Amino acid sequence: MQRQPHLMAPGPTPLPPEVQQALARPALYHRSAAFKALMGRVQTGLRAVFQTDQPVLVLTSSGTGAMEAAVCNLFARGDAAVCVNGGKFGERWGKLLGAYGCEAIEITVPWGQPVTVDAVRAALDANPAARAVCVQATETSTATRHPVAELAALVRSYDGRRGHDVLLLVDGITAVGVDDLPMDTLGIDVMLAGSQKAFMLPPGLAFAALSERAWRASGRSDLPKFYFDLTAERKNQAGGATTYTPATALVVALEEALALIAKEGLPHTFARHARLAAATRAGVQALGLGLCSTAPANAVTACWAPPGVDAEVLRKSLLANQNLYLAGGQDQWLGRILRVGHLGWFQGTDILATMAALEVELARIGHPFPPGAGTCAAAGVLWGDAVDLASAARLRHDARHG
Ligand SMILES: Cc1ncc(COP(=O)(O)O)c(C=O)c1O
């Protein structure tokens, strides 16, 4: 008997049964009263997760579509924007701006490090015409968290100091529903998310919320846009209808996912992600696998493969022998790292299973570590306040064996 692989990747993420059942429901006509009412209900849930009073637009696209929508709706031809490039997704901001004839003022950050507020301030000061700062909340390719709250404070400090607004565009595709980033309170201008991440849905929906400043900026945008015309979407979605046919089944399932998040309670959702991430970090480090990031994320953990070991070979053996699916590295980190996703529908035992599987496959290739070190370290973080696992096990062992 072979079950589905245990998916521990940073998206697509596993689907809760409530979501799977919703996906199997009969088709819903997207211009029906029932669908309009559904759009109204998911809007309430989305605003709660984004922590905003602004509309959260539902786009039928992958996350990159939301990034593209942000660029083509907020900028005008020849505009310049500061972009944080610390990995594959940061690089994407620059490519998108270039594709629309805008200037990307790139801050190149070494992979695995967060951008510093000073670097962004310096870029803004050296480029008074810059209209925005574009950043990832979590740079998924390196499992690194950029300091979004601090960057928001910095960008807001430019309010009223220039002849134009400076906007903060945050790709929160692997951060919304994971980290506490209250959009309105922090003063974030654009927040983006994707269905296949902490929203526990299949890929196919992206979400975009814009501040009043951002909506003002959209008024001067002269970049080409058609499918991703956010002004049209805002108008139509206010009445419960998307401009074009949406992925209706995903919107149906989204209501269930939002209900699960509401039931857990956002603070608990954030705390669970933080705990799973801390447990994963403790586990891999106890196995002698160093962390790739100096500011590790709560959505995904990246660690180095043991010296001389091809991480892709290790990933293949984890899948073949343990039925465990981890993500690997991209570009210069391909073959060098493993990424453990833990955003969305995950619990402590998923992390323990990952550690146990890693232990077996690492032992198989002769990588040395104290037996059980990964599972014990992870369990210690997950439940250590309830039980001192290592000493409890040792005491019982000592009692039994004298
Ligand atoms: C931070 C971040 N931005 C953008 C994307 C791109 O999203 P998609 O692959 O859904 O287009 C991803 C996908 O993993 C991501 O993690």
The ligand as a Gaussian input file, in Angstrom:
#p B3LYP/6-31G(d) Opt

LIG

0 1
 C        7.556000      34.515000      -1.857000
 C        6.994000      34.017000      -3.149000
 N        6.712000      34.906000      -4.104000
 C        6.203000      34.528000      -5.276000
 C        5.962000      33.214000      -5.556000
 C        5.441000      32.847000      -6.891000
 O        4.188000      32.293000      -6.774000
 P        3.600000      31.349000      -7.911000
 O        4.579000      30.244000      -8.110000
 O        2.308000      30.928000      -7.301000
 O        3.440000      32.192000      -9.120000
 C        6.261000      32.243000      -4.596000
 C        6.036000      30.807000      -4.873000
 O        6.516000      29.936000      -4.219000
 C        6.781000      32.660000      -3.357000
 O        7.083000      31.771000      -2.414000

